[in-house]
Amino acid sequence: MLEFVHESFSNATRINARYAPTLGDRREHVSPVPSKWLEGVEFAPDLFNTFPCWQYDDIFAMFVTYGIERFEPLQIWHLDPLREAFLGRLGRKPKVELRKRRPRELVRDALPLSVRAGFRCVRKAVSPDRVPEVSPKLSADARHCPLAVFTEPPSRRARLRHAMIFALTPRRGEREGACGVPVGGHQAVTRSLLAGLRTLKAPFVYNPDLASCRADVAMVLASTATLRQVLAWKANGGCQRVFAGPNLVVRPSDHDGILRSEAIDKVIVPSKWVADAYVAEAPELERKIVIWPAGVDAGWWAPPASERDSILIYDKMLPQLADMAAQLARETGWKVLRIKYGEYSPRQFRAALARARTCVYLSESESQGIALAEAWSMNVPTLVLKRDERFISGLRMRVSVAPYLTKDTGAFWETTEDLRQLLDSSQEAAYSPRKWLLNHMTDVESTRILLDLASG
């Protein structure tokens, strides 16, 4: 509940999913203890008395402070005192926000617990995260390439898929924002690097067969299973250096702390606050960390010549704040467009930006903020909600919502009055977001930065 309050009463579905394993299973039953088991056993007189629960006191205090209805989406109403309090206050049952289960999950949950346990053992044995850390033996005629880029465990299927990528980029993949192009890892990050490397005509291979390739530098952008294979490949002489990141783990301790391996030469992170968070948890990474932001296709994300008459609200799971921002925009005389995170295509986002004079950006944190860069490329300044802390993997961390925001690309705001003043003022001429992006965060500029790091 404290996490829900800290996140401005949003993200209930994610919070419920995180704590769901602590709930009991409806198929688990208890039976009375046979009386002969208790023969000769003495219990203290007050052993079975109900003790007062201080957690309930704190919870009811939160209900008084914030209103019980604000906690309705949380999966807490199976507790009788809380459910009775909700029924007494609102006269109806609470509606909890739960992640929709897929058909295979419904079938799984209908199986006996013993059968499910057997499936878990099999799945654990063949999990991608448990790919054997054994690299194929290098062939005598293995070809050499300065740079190898990886996003998934190399396989024949992967090579066939990525033959398509090389056929489609840069003509179609770049011009259409990589819509539908089957790149691995974080699509925007992988697309940006591949497009930049091809534009610069830098020699590289993508997800090559480890047995037939040698490289000076191996960059593993995503997949810890791939990283394990590449580290074993390095140990067999397949490459000289390994760069890992930026889409591998949330925290250095994830996946058995693989990011802390001595065999990794550089750890790539997308921004300074992520670097600080990594170093705070794993100080030994300080000498390895390099900061590299991915770029965007400035040719595809290009501003139109048409008139702009709207304010775009970008809502990344903060719907109440999005409603407030939309109301303020209307009060200041603007038309309002809204985009919800995870519910739009690149084409839809580009169409919305083409009509927007300013974008109000609402998020809890961004490791880089690629959507922000896409707005800047469309010459749309961003007014960004300022947040300095949030819970990530159960820990309170110092964060940023826009690590690369500058006076040329927009401004931060903290209160509704701050936002009202920014919407009221005519400061568009004071910003030059596209000019900044062309100098710092295109595919080519971003790739140059990474190639410089690799050659250092």
C-alpha positions, 0 to 999 in steps of 0.5 A, spaced: 500 500 500 505 504 501 508 503 494 501 504 491 501 511 495 508 513 492 506 511 485 501 516 486 495 511 486 497 508 479 500 501 477 495 497 481 496 491 476 503 491 476 503 491 484 498 486 485 502 481 480 508 482 484 505 480 491 500 475 488 505 469 490 504 471 497 497 469 497 494 462 498 492 457 493 484 456 493 486 448 492 490 448 499 486 445 504 487 444 512 484 438 516 483 437 523 489 435 527 488 427 530 486 428 537 491 422 539 496 427 536 495 432 542 494 427 548 499 429 553 500 436 550 498 442 554 497 449 551 498 456 555 491 459 557 491 465 552 495 462 546 489 462 542 487 469 543 486 474 538 492 479 538 491 486 536 494 487 529 498 494 528 498 493 521 490 494 521 491 500 525 496 503 519 491 501 514 485 504 516 489 511 518 491 511 510 484 510 509 482 516 513 488 520 510 487 518 502 480 515 502 478 508 502 476 508 495 483 510 492 485 503 494 480 499 491 484 497 485 489 493 490 488 486 491 487 487 499 480 485 500 480 478 501 482 480 508 475 481 512 476 487 516 478 491 510 472 488 505 467 490 511 470 497 511 469 498 504 462 495 504 460 499 509 463 505 506 461 504 499 456 499 499 458 495 494 464 490 493 471 492 490 473 492 483 481 489 483 485 491 477 488 484 475 492 482 469 488 478 464 491 471 464 492 468 458 489 461 456 495 457 457 495 460 464 488 458 465 489 451 463 495 451 468 492 453 474 486 448 473 492 442 474 493 439 480 499 442 484 503 436 483 503 436 476 504 443 476 510 442 480 513 437 475 512 442 469 516 447 473 522 442 474 522 441 466 521 448 464 527 450 469 531 445 466 530 448 459 530 455 461 533 460 456 537 463 462 540 456 463 543 455 457 549 451 458 555 456 458 559 452 453 561 455 447 562 451 440 569 450 438 571 455 433 573 452 427 580 453 423 577 458 418 573 462 423 572 469 419 574 475 423 570 481 424 571 487 428 564 488 432 559 482 433 552 485 436 548 480 440 541 480 442 539 473 443 542 466 443 545 465 436 542 459 432 540 457 425 533 460 426 536 467 429 540 467 423 534 466 418 530 472 421 536 477 421 537 475 414 531 479 413 533 485 417 539 486 413 534 486 407 530 491 410 534 496 413 536 501 412 531 503 406 525 500 410 527 499 417 529 506 418 524 509 414 518 506 417 521 506 424 522 499 424 515 497 424 514 490 424 522 489 423 524 483 427 530 485 431 531 482 438 532 485 444 529 492 445 527 494 438 528 501 438 535 500 441 537 495 437 534 498 430 538 504 432 545 501 433 544 497 426 542 503 422 547 507 425 552 501 423 550 500 416 550 508 415 557 509 417 559 503 413 562 500 419 564 492 419 560 488 423 556 482 424 549 481 428 548 474 432 553 470 428 554 463 429 559 463 434 563 457 431 565 460 425 566 467 427 572 471 431 571 478 433 575 484 437 569 486 441 562 483 442 556 487 444 551 484 448 545 488 448 540 484 451 538 477 453 542 474 459 542 467 456 546 470 450 551 474 455 553 467 458 554 464 451 558 470 449 562 470 455 564 462 454 566 464 447 570 469 449 574 464 454 575 460 448 578 465 444 572 468 440 573 475 442 577 480 446 573 484 449 565 484 451 561 490 452 554 488 456 548 492 456 544 496 456 538 492 456 540 486 460 538 487 467 534 492 472 539 491 478 546 488 478 544 483 482 539 480 477 540 473 474 545 471 479 549 477 478 552 476 471 553 483 470 558 483 475 562 478 472 570 479 471 570 477 464 565 483 462 570 489 460 565 494 459 557 495 462 553 499 458 548 504 461 543 509 458 544 514 463 547 517 469 542 516 474 542 508 472 550 508 472 549 511 479 544 506 481 549 500 479 555 503 482 551 504 489 549 496 489 555 494 485 561 499 487 566 494 483 562 496 476 564 504 477 571 502 473 567 499 467 561 503 466 560 507 460 554 511 458 551 510 451 544 513 449 541 510 443 539 514 437 532 515 433 531 516 425 531 523 424 529 522 417 523 518 419 521 522 425 521 529 421 517 535 423 511 536 418 510 543 414 502 543 417 500 548 422 500 545 430 494 546 434 494 541 440 497 539 446 499 532 447 499 528 453 503 522 454 501 518 459 505 512 462 501 509 467 499 516 471 492 516 468 490 521 474 495 526 472 494 525 465 486 527 466 489 533 470 494 536 465 488 535 459 484 539 463 489 545 464 491 545 457 483 546 455 483 551 460 488 555 457 485 554 450 488 548 447 486 542 443 488 536 447 491 529 444 492 523 448 497 517 448 497 512 452 504 508 453 504 501 450 497 502 446 500 506 440 504 504 434 510 509 432 506 511 426 500 513 431 505 517 435 508 520 429 501 523 427 500 525 434 506 529 434 505 532 427 499 536 430 502 538 437 506 544 439 508 541 446 508 535 449 506 534 456 510 528 459 508 523 465 512 518 467 515 515 474 522 514 471 526 513 464 532 510 463 533 514 457 527 516 454 526 514 447 519 517 446 522 524 448 527 523 443 522 522 438 518 528 440 524 532 440 526 530 433 519 532 431 521 539 434 516 538 439 518 541 446 517 537 452 514 539 459 516 533 463 513 531 470 519 532 475 520 525 479 527 524 483 525 518 487 521 511 486 521 504 488 524 499 483 524 492 485 522 494 492 528 499 493 527 506 493 532 509 488 534 516 485 531 516 478 530 521 473 524 522 468 528 525 462 535 524 463 537 528 457 532 534 458 535 541 456 533 548 456 533 547 448 528 541 449 523 543 454 522 544 462 521 540 468 515 542 472 513 539 479 506 542 481 499 544 477 501 551 477 508 550 474 504 546 468 499 552 468 504 557 467 508 553 462 502 552 458 500 559 458 506 562 456 508 562 449 515 559 449 515 555 443 520 560 440 525 559 446 526 551 444 530 548 439 529 541 440 530 538 433 536 542 433 539 539 439 537 532 437 540 532 430 547 534 434 546 529 439 542 523 439 541 521 431 542 514 429 549 516 426 551 520 432 549 515 437 553 509 434 559 514 433 559 514 441 559 507 441 564 506 436 569 511 440 567 507 446 569 500 443 575 503 440 578 506 446 
